[in-house]
Amino acid sequence: MTSTPFSFTTVGQIHVEWGAAARLGELLGNWFPARNLLLVTDGGLHKAGVLEPAKASLAAAGFKVTVFDAVVADPPEQVLLDCVAQGRTADADIVIGIGGGSSMDVAKLAAVMLVSEQPLSELYGIGKVQGSRLPLVQVPTTAGTGSEVTNITILTRPDHSKMGVVADQLYADRVLLDAELTVGLPALHTAATGIDAMVHAIEAYTSKHKKNPLSDAAAREALHLLSSNLVAACKNGADRDAREAMLIGALLAGQAFANAPVAAVHALAYPLGGRYHIPHGLSNALMLQPVLEFNMKAAAPLYAELATAVGADVAQDAGYEAKAQAFVKRLIELMDGSGAPRRLRDAGVAEEMLPQLAADAMLQTRLLGNNPVEVTEADALALYRAAF
């Protein structure tokens, strides 16, 4: 235990129930008096019909539903502004995000901006949001980002850089985990988002700032659930136990990094999304191994503590160096077994762009400051080359 003061903040309530999205109206009707609902999602999910049971349930419960389905991966600022404009036209008094991290991120900030006079440019940074927001509910359809329980929204600016809004107002009032919504997720997306969640847990556990016993506990259990079920969920998407474990693991990892922030893996992943629109989970997966090995000089004792959580094959009485190496080896095995692409070249990244990516990564000072080892631009370039 530690005597260092810390705080741990999370959402108001988490409800876990298989198939609960089909009775979303009943649940929300019990939770909130508001009835003019803005549903934020992406076009693919909407067109696939995944939301129809939820929409029917909401309508039956008396909700007037306005759907904003223009969210895309690494959402540009304009997507958020369009969402807010549609919500204002509909006179929305409650916001629900259903989808992956991008949809939930847009929902968070839309809930703020629908009642705020602050322009978006004034919201970037930590603790810049003033006032309150509309009631906010989050329903993830992937087991990865943890966005449902974080207080962060990441947007892509016109110059391709990524900027974050970090504020307690972005914590949702309620989160609904319905693992049935993740059953249709293809194996590649299951792998990428699952590895993304493991990155959240690892970086929270090794974060230079705000690491604490509660975030550590959440990170360890997240890694246990995710590492035990990732390959099963990828091989059989209808495996209910694996899907539910992955969703809970991703949420726990989200709680961990919301309170002990992420670091260099994310800092190097963001330019891949901004420049190449590589999905966030996959970009984290691509950078994980090089950063783990780079951080070993400082983080080996902490990696050793996580070896058991991921089921690493190492003797209990082994030294911390051996346990740390076994931890990294086990993660590589999981990534290989998941079927996710492992090299930047396999994801369409051009080698001549690596110096630009390294320069972009250095703009992520909020994240790089949390890394257990200092990362220079030369280090970033070497890490991209190692991942290429």
LOZABA-135027 format. One record per residue (C-alpha): residue number from 1; chain; x, y negated, z negated. Coordinates in pm, whole numbers, always signed. Layout:
NUM:A:X:Y:Z
...
//
This chain:
1:A:+0:+0:+0
2:A:+102:-361:+43
3:A:+71:-666:-180
4:A:+81:-899:+121
5:A:-253:-1080:+161
6:A:-452:-975:+467
7:A:-804:-985:+603
8:A:-992:-731:+812
9:A:-1289:-845:+1017
10:A:-1523:-648:+1239
11:A:-1877:-650:+1379
12:A:-2189:-659:+1163
13:A:-2318:-309:+1235
14:A:-2226:-7:+1446
15:A:-2495:+241:+1551
16:A:-2385:+576:+1699
17:A:-2648:+791:+1870
18:A:-2647:+1009:+2179
19:A:-2915:+885:+2421
20:A:-2994:+572:+2220
21:A:-2969:+342:+2525
22:A:-3302:+484:+2640
23:A:-3464:+333:+2330
24:A:-3267:+12:+2330
25:A:-3582:-201:+2320
26:A:-3703:-36:+2003
27:A:-3366:-84:+1833
28:A:-3323:-447:+1938
29:A:-3685:-521:+1853
30:A:-3616:-409:+1497
31:A:-3291:-603:+1478
32:A:-3376:-941:+1635
33:A:-3682:-1166:+1682
34:A:-3542:-1310:+2010
35:A:-3707:-1180:+2329
36:A:-3549:-1374:+2619
37:A:-3257:-1144:+2694
38:A:-2956:-1198:+2921
39:A:-2807:-860:+3014
40:A:-2445:-890:+3132
41:A:-2304:-604:+3340
42:A:-2133:-520:+3668
43:A:-2291:-452:+4005
44:A:-2172:-94:+4036
45:A:-2327:+10:+3707
46:A:-2650:-171:+3790
47:A:-2681:-27:+4141
48:A:-2606:+325:+4014
49:A:-2924:+313:+3805
50:A:-2743:+370:+3476
51:A:-2921:+76:+3316
52:A:-3276:+166:+3421
53:A:-3375:+358:+3103
54:A:-3243:+72:+2888
55:A:-3421:-192:+3098
56:A:-3748:+3:+3085
57:A:-3719:+36:+2709
58:A:-3649:-336:+2671
59:A:-3948:-429:+2886
60:A:-4174:-194:+2690
61:A:-4064:-366:+2368
62:A:-4160:-708:+2501
63:A:-3822:-836:+2614
64:A:-3798:-1055:+2922
65:A:-3475:-929:+3081
66:A:-3253:-1136:+3309
67:A:-2969:-930:+3456
68:A:-2637:-1089:+3546
69:A:-2449:-818:+3735
70:A:-2167:-1011:+3903
71:A:-1895:-916:+3654
72:A:-1577:-782:+3814
73:A:-1256:-644:+3669
74:A:-1026:-913:+3530
75:A:-1315:-1160:+3551
76:A:-1227:-1503:+3693
77:A:-1343:-1812:+3508
78:A:-1611:-1872:+3770
79:A:-1784:-1542:+3688
80:A:-1830:-1656:+3329
81:A:-1954:-1998:+3438
82:A:-2204:-1838:+3679
83:A:-2324:-1610:+3399
84:A:-2378:-1905:+3165
85:A:-2565:-2095:+3437
86:A:-2798:-1800:+3494
87:A:-2854:-1761:+3121
88:A:-2944:-2129:+3088
89:A:-3189:-2107:+3378
90:A:-3353:-1810:+3207
91:A:-3356:-1989:+2869
92:A:-3184:-1685:+2715
93:A:-3195:-1655:+2338
94:A:-3007:-1324:+2303
95:A:-2717:-1170:+2501
96:A:-2628:-806:+2550
97:A:-2318:-675:+2723
98:A:-2346:-330:+2878
99:A:-2046:-189:+3061
100:A:-1670:-190:+3040
101:A:-1447:-444:+2875
102:A:-1495:-710:+3139
103:A:-1874:-712:+3101
104:A:-1850:-724:+2724
105:A:-1587:-1000:+2737
106:A:-1810:-1214:+2959
107:A:-2109:-1145:+2733
108:A:-1918:-1266:+2427
109:A:-1818:-1599:+2567
110:A:-2152:-1649:+2743
111:A:-2325:-1614:+2406
112:A:-2105:-1897:+2278
113:A:-2127:-2127:+2579
114:A:-2505:-2100:+2606
115:A:-2532:-2305:+2288
116:A:-2202:-2495:+2296
117:A:-2108:-2836:+2431
118:A:-1741:-2740:+2454
119:A:-1596:-2695:+2804
120:A:-1420:-2365:+2875
121:A:-1080:-2536:+2893
122:A:-1109:-2630:+2525
123:A:-1186:-2275:+2413
124:A:-861:-2106:+2517
125:A:-632:-2015:+2229
126:A:-694:-1900:+1873
127:A:-977:-2042:+1663
128:A:-1079:-2317:+1907
129:A:-1449:-2225:+1923
130:A:-1673:-2456:+1720
131:A:-2025:-2384:+1601
132:A:-2217:-2062:+1652
133:A:-2356:-1855:+1939
134:A:-2666:-1663:+2046
135:A:-2731:-1319:+1896
136:A:-2493:-1072:+2062
137:A:-2511:-694:+2112
138:A:-2248:-481:+2286
139:A:-2297:-139:+2448
140:A:-1978:+11:+2598
141:A:-2000:+251:+2892
142:A:-1630:+340:+2887
143:A:-1415:+473:+2604
144:A:-1119:+242:+2628
145:A:-1115:-133:+2585
146:A:-1260:-156:+2236
147:A:-1400:-492:+2347
148:A:-1724:-415:+2166
149:A:-1551:-474:+1831
150:A:-1292:-738:+1916
151:A:-1305:-1116:+1894
152:A:-1119:-1173:+2221
153:A:-1227:-1262:+2574
154:A:-969:-1249:+2852
155:A:-1029:-1442:+3175
156:A:-827:-1482:+3495
157:A:-750:-1841:+3586
158:A:-724:-1972:+3943
159:A:-341:-1938:+3932
160:A:-382:-1561:+3858
161:A:-265:-1603:+3499
162:A:-470:-1452:+3219
163:A:-584:-1658:+2924
164:A:-758:-1554:+2607
165:A:-1021:-1701:+2380
166:A:-981:-1565:+2027
167:A:-1244:-1661:+1771
168:A:-1453:-1495:+1502
169:A:-1768:-1609:+1684
170:A:-1690:-1347:+1949
171:A:-1753:-1058:+1709
172:A:-2088:-905:+1802
173:A:-2379:-877:+1562
174:A:-2442:-515:+1658
175:A:-2269:-242:+1857
176:A:-2445:+59:+2004
177:A:-2232:+362:+2088
178:A:-2419:+598:+2319
179:A:-2166:+844:+2460
180:A:-2423:+970:+2711
181:A:-2353:+649:+2906
182:A:-1993:+764:+2959
183:A:-2079:+1104:+3109
184:A:-2076:+975:+3467
185:A:-1734:+811:+3432
186:A:-1493:+964:+3688
187:A:-1187:+1151:+3559
188:A:-942:+880:+3670
189:A:-1133:+608:+3484
190:A:-1174:+836:+3182
191:A:-797:+886:+3180
192:A:-705:+521:+3226
193:A:-948:+387:+2968
194:A:-856:+660:+2720
195:A:-486:+580:+2750
196:A:-574:+211:+2717
197:A:-737:+288:+2383
198:A:-430:+480:+2268
199:A:-215:+180:+2360
200:A:-438:-39:+2142
201:A:-387:+193:+1846
202:A:-11:+224:+1896
203:A:+47:-149:+1940
204:A:-170:-231:+1639
205:A:+27:+16:+1428
206:A:+361:-134:+1535
207:A:+251:-500:+1554
208:A:+495:-748:+1406
209:A:+213:-958:+1264
210:A:-98:-877:+1060
211:A:-41:-500:+1045
212:A:-219:-383:+729
213:A:-342:-63:+561
214:A:-694:-86:+710
215:A:-575:-145:+1066
216:A:-324:+137:+1018
217:A:-595:+379:+904
218:A:-815:+290:+1202
219:A:-520:+328:+1442
220:A:-420:+670:+1307
221:A:-772:+812:+1328
222:A:-818:+659:+1672
223:A:-504:+831:+1797
224:A:-614:+1161:+1647
225:A:-955:+1149:+1816
226:A:-825:+1020:+2148
227:A:-526:+1252:+2182
228:A:-737:+1555:+2084
229:A:-1007:+1486:+2341
230:A:-855:+1295:+2635
231:A:-769:+1592:+2855
232:A:-1097:+1770:+2773
233:A:-1300:+1462:+2868
234:A:-1104:+1426:+3193
235:A:-1148:+1791:+3290
236:A:-1517:+1816:+3193
237:A:-1695:+1482:+3194
238:A:-2011:+1639:+3049
239:A:-1835:+1760:+2733
240:A:-2054:+1586:+2475
241:A:-1820:+1635:+2180
242:A:-1520:+1504:+2375
243:A:-1711:+1205:+2512
244:A:-1840:+1106:+2168
245:A:-1498:+1147:+2006
246:A:-1339:+933:+2277
247:A:-1597:+657:+2231
248:A:-1551:+648:+1855
249:A:-1173:+664:+1894
250:A:-1178:+369:+2133
251:A:-1391:+169:+1888
252:A:-1152:+243:+1600
253:A:-858:+139:+1815
254:A:-1045:-182:+1895
255:A:-1096:-251:+1526
256:A:-725:-190:+1467
257:A:-596:-429:+1731
258:A:-860:-693:+1658
259:A:-690:-727:+1322
260:A:-328:-636:+1408
261:A:-278:-771:+1760
262:A:-127:-595:+2061
263:A:+211:-669:+2214
264:A:+443:-602:+2508
265:A:+250:-324:+2684
266:A:-42:-563:+2724
267:A:+182:-858:+2808
268:A:+330:-661:+3099
269:A:-4:-511:+3198
270:A:-186:-842:+3240
271:A:+12:-958:+3546
272:A:-68:-627:+3717
273:A:-436:-706:+3676
274:A:-400:-1071:+3771
275:A:-188:-1010:+4083
276:A:-306:-668:+4199
277:A:-644:-625:+4028
278:A:-527:-294:+3884
279:A:-785:-197:+3620
280:A:-673:-299:+3274
281:A:-665:+53:+3135
282:A:-453:+181:+3421
283:A:-211:-112:+3401
284:A:-155:-35:+3031
285:A:-104:+333:+3110
286:A:+155:+245:+3374
287:A:+361:+35:+3132
288:A:+328:+246:+2817
289:A:+623:+483:+2853
290:A:+887:+220:+2941
291:A:+778:-6:+2653
292:A:+769:+281:+2403
293:A:+1126:+371:+2494
294:A:+1234:+6:+2486
295:A:+1082:-44:+2139
296:A:+1233:+274:+1998
297:A:+1528:+85:+1846
298:A:+1296:-92:+1602
299:A:+973:+109:+1601
300:A:+1106:+465:+1566
301:A:+1006:+497:+1198
302:A:+651:+393:+1281
303:A:+634:+620:+1586
304:A:+746:+902:+1356
305:A:+451:+834:+1126
306:A:+214:+872:+1424
307:A:+359:+1202:+1547
308:A:+113:+1411:+1346
309:A:-184:+1201:+1460
310:A:-122:+1292:+1825
311:A:-39:+1656:+1757
312:A:+331:+1629:+1842
313:A:+527:+1953:+1825
314:A:+784:+1873:+1557
315:A:+875:+2017:+1220
316:A:+735:+1840:+915
317:A:+1082:+1813:+762
318:A:+1241:+1672:+1078
319:A:+1406:+1331:+1061
320:A:+1222:+1022:+1178
321:A:+1425:+1001:+1502
322:A:+1317:+1352:+1604
323:A:+955:+1278:+1511
324:A:+960:+953:+1707
325:A:+1097:+1130:+2016
326:A:+833:+1403:+1975
327:A:+564:+1134:+1956
328:A:+673:+978:+2285
329:A:+707:+1320:+2448
330:A:+353:+1411:+2341
331:A:+212:+1088:+2486
332:A:+388:+1156:+2816
333:A:+234:+1505:+2820
334:A:-111:+1357:+2760
335:A:-70:+1101:+3036
336:A:+55:+1366:+3277
337:A:-231:+1598:+3182
338:A:-492:+1325:+3228
339:A:-416:+1286:+3599
340:A:-374:+907:+3585
341:A:-115:+752:+3823
342:A:+221:+723:+3650
343:A:+423:+486:+3871
344:A:+365:+127:+3981
345:A:+436:+226:+4342
346:A:+145:+474:+4322
347:A:-85:+186:+4224
348:A:+11:-28:+4523
349:A:+265:-259:+4357
350:A:+536:-391:+4591
351:A:+893:-371:+4461
352:A:+973:-724:+4579
353:A:+697:-855:+4348
354:A:+861:-725:+4030
355:A:+1050:-1051:+3954
356:A:+727:-1248:+3989
357:A:+549:-1005:+3756
358:A:+829:-1047:+3501
359:A:+796:-1424:+3519
360:A:+418:-1394:+3476
361:A:+460:-1167:+3174
362:A:+670:-1427:+2995
363:A:+364:-1654:+2986
364:A:+199:-1408:+2746
365:A:+367:-1558:+2442
366:A:+72:-1474:+2215
367:A:+130:-1104:+2284
368:A:+509:-1092:+2315
369:A:+545:-1245:+1970
370:A:+381:-935:+1822
371:A:+627:-689:+1977
372:A:+869:-518:+1735
373:A:+1157:-600:+1976
374:A:+1211:-935:+2148
375:A:+1140:-921:+2522
376:A:+1333:-1152:+2756
377:A:+1247:-1206:+3122
378:A:+1540:-979:+3214
379:A:+1398:-713:+2982
380:A:+1054:-749:+3141
381:A:+1201:-704:+3488
382:A:+1391:-394:+3371
383:A:+1070:-252:+3225
384:A:+881:-308:+3551
385:A:+1166:-141:+3739
386:A:+1153:+155:+3501
387:A:+779:+184:+3566
388:A:+815:+145:+3943
//
